[in-house]
Amino acid sequence: MRFKIAFPVLSLLCASCGAVEIVDRNTTTFEPLPNGSFRYEAFANSSYPHDDLAAEKTRVKWLEQFLNDNDYCPDGYRINERKAVLKMKGSVGDIYDLFYYGSCL
């Protein structure tokens, strides 16, 4: 009986985790610039801290999805500059806008 109740609850929780990541990626922007360069804007908060390696991997994954979805930088890319701009100090954690400036190889 416990399994019948626990399985749907766990399934719903797992599905919502994926949905949160999709919502988070949708708050990022990608802008192609001249000469095969680009500007990518993401964010950092208590869920995705600006100085956390796992959070940075997630942001890079979102960037690579933009690149793949748009057939941009088929031979690879490099990040030339990353700027973290404090947007708001919070009691749970600070919020930053992150700007990545990159170019295709």
C-alpha positions in Angstrom: 0.0 0.0 0.0 2.8 2.4 0.8 4.3 1.9 -2.7 1.0 2.9 -4.3 1.1 6.2 -2.5 4.8 6.8 -2.6 5.4 6.1 -6.3 3.0 8.8 -7.6 4.4 11.4 -5.1 8.0 10.6 -6.0 7.1 10.7 -9.7 5.5 14.1 -9.3 8.5 15.4 -7.4 11.0 14.2 -10.0 8.9 15.7 -12.8 8.8 19.1 -11.0 12.6 19.1 -10.7 12.9 18.9 -14.5 10.2 21.6 -14.9 12.2 23.9 -12.6 15.3 23.6 -14.8 13.3 24.3 -17.9 11.8 27.4 -16.3 15.3 28.5 -15.2 16.7 28.0 -18.7 13.9 30.1 -20.1 15.0 33.0 -17.9 18.3 33.1 -19.8 19.0 34.9 -23.1 21.3 34.2 -26.0 22.2 36.9 -28.5 24.3 36.2 -31.6 26.7 39.1 -32.4 28.8 39.9 -35.5 31.8 37.8 -36.5 30.7 34.6 -34.8 30.6 36.0 -31.3 27.7 35.9 -28.8 26.4 37.3 -25.6 24.7 34.9 -23.1 22.9 36.2 -20.0 22.0 33.9 -17.1 21.4 34.4 -13.4 22.7 33.2 -10.1 20.7 32.8 -6.9 20.6 30.6 -3.9 19.6 27.6 -6.1 22.4 28.4 -8.7 25.1 30.3 -6.8 27.5 32.3 -9.0 30.6 30.7 -7.5 29.3 27.1 -7.5 30.9 24.6 -9.9 27.7 22.5 -10.3 25.6 25.6 -10.9 28.1 26.8 -13.5 27.9 23.5 -15.3 24.2 23.9 -15.4 24.4 27.4 -16.9 27.0 26.1 -19.5 24.6 23.3 -20.4 21.9 25.8 -21.0 24.3 27.9 -23.2 25.2 24.8 -25.2 21.5 24.0 -25.7 21.1 27.5 -27.3 24.2 26.9 -29.5 23.0 23.4 -30.6 19.4 24.4 -31.1 20.5 27.2 -33.5 23.4 25.5 -35.2 25.7 28.2 -33.9 29.4 27.5 -33.3 29.4 24.0 -34.9 33.2 23.8 -34.4 33.0 24.7 -30.7 33.2 28.0 -28.8 35.1 29.7 -26.0 34.0 32.0 -23.3 36.1 35.2 -23.5 34.7 37.0 -20.5 32.2 36.4 -17.7 30.9 39.2 -15.6 28.8 38.8 -12.4 26.7 41.8 -11.6 25.0 41.9 -8.2 21.3 42.6 -8.7 19.9 42.2 -5.2 21.1 41.2 -1.8 18.8 38.7 -0.1 18.4 37.0 3.2 18.5 33.5 1.5 21.2 34.5 -0.9 22.3 37.2 -3.3 21.0 37.4 -6.9 23.3 38.1 -9.8 23.0 38.7 -13.5 25.7 36.8 -15.3 27.0 38.0 -18.6 29.1 35.7 -20.8 30.8 37.0 -23.9 32.0 34.2 -26.2 33.1 33.4 -29.7 32.9 30.5 -32.1 36.1 28.7 -32.9 
